């Protein structure tokens, strides 16, 4: 009996010792995975901190001597050249990939354990929130020395370097004002085959913009009622006004083009004789100002002028040059680093940025556009693509 009591007392004491052991010590005792070690060493993910030693980061970046950037922008090479002039000890390998290819390359490398890329510079679209971030393939980083310039909404889930604004637009040489006042008019016979768009069946970014309209059910319904004076008639295929608009839009035979340049050429070339419309980039107003294109956004169209897509920057998981990646991101969102993109129609999320004369201020444009709802898009992209294809030109 005494032996039993002694054993019971020993067990009790050991239990109390374990219970009293600091949680930090327990965590440190556990062996970290290579991924966790990398995150801890570079203060990312669960180890993220705003206390960043930029002298040490720059010195470590120069020692690393290289940074590999996966981007979705034609200006990345010009940006790389400017960076190497400022930091001659760091070689930049910048790849101008399509948005889908940035995603695919990152996913392939991460799944294979081939950690090559350093910087993610792309939208990522629906896959970003549905796949990339949940699996820890890209990590958030906001340079502390510039952090006070960015509202919190522009740093989540990653730092937004720029915003791409897609707008409903018309040929301004053939029309004094926008020929429609409501997006539901694009589903009517007058505009059958007369609306140009980057092919949503081959471009995930364009499809996600259409899905964004689908997701704003209440606003799309209100616009329908305002135009037609009655409630929309729904069925099993179209449970709400958003899906009804996408169905009728597809049935009205929008004309697909392989890229934005082809869209603009098709609806906004000078000297055209027939009026068309399109979903195009607001930044292409720079070409309008130079006389190369003739279009104007449909200001005041109901329920929305267009859609905002986010150009994110983040550090790719287990990047071999993490400090050079941090330095690149800091430089990219600085006045000097963003210069290649600084033109009429491009928005930067830096609060210090002043838009050119004649360009809508960011907050005003934000009130007339919708952000892509990436989670909704991720949940509905496949369904929307099949639905669009099923109803196309019916």
KAQUI-V772516 format. One record per run of one state. SS is the DSSP state (H for helix, E for strand, - for the rest). FROM is the first residue (numbers start at 1). TO is the last residue. If there is no record, write none. Layout:
# KAQUI-V772516
ss={SS & SS}
from={FROM & FROM}
to={TO & TO}
This chain:
# KAQUI-V772516
ss={- & H & - & H & - & H & - & H & - & H & - & E & - & H & - & E & - & H & - & E & - & H & - & E & - & H & - & H & - & E & - & E & H & - & H & - & E & - & H & - & H & - & H & - & E & - & H & - & E & H & - & E & - & E & - & E & - & H & - & H & - & E & - & H & - & E & - & H & -}
from={1 & 2 & 21 & 23 & 30 & 34 & 42 & 45 & 48 & 54 & 65 & 66 & 72 & 76 & 87 & 91 & 97 & 99 & 113 & 119 & 123 & 125 & 133 & 138 & 140 & 147 & 150 & 152 & 155 & 159 & 172 & 182 & 183 & 188 & 189 & 192 & 195 & 199 & 204 & 216 & 217 & 229 & 241 & 252 & 255 & 258 & 260 & 269 & 277 & 282 & 290 & 295 & 298 & 302 & 303 & 306 & 317 & 322 & 333 & 339 & 342 & 347 & 349 & 362 & 368 & 369 & 372 & 374 & 392}
to={1 & 20 & 22 & 29 & 33 & 41 & 44 & 47 & 53 & 64 & 65 & 71 & 75 & 86 & 90 & 96 & 98 & 112 & 118 & 122 & 124 & 132 & 137 & 139 & 146 & 149 & 151 & 154 & 158 & 171 & 181 & 182 & 187 & 188 & 191 & 194 & 198 & 203 & 215 & 216 & 228 & 240 & 251 & 254 & 257 & 259 & 268 & 276 & 281 & 289 & 294 & 297 & 301 & 302 & 305 & 316 & 321 & 332 & 338 & 341 & 346 & 348 & 361 & 367 & 368 & 371 & 373 & 391 & 394}
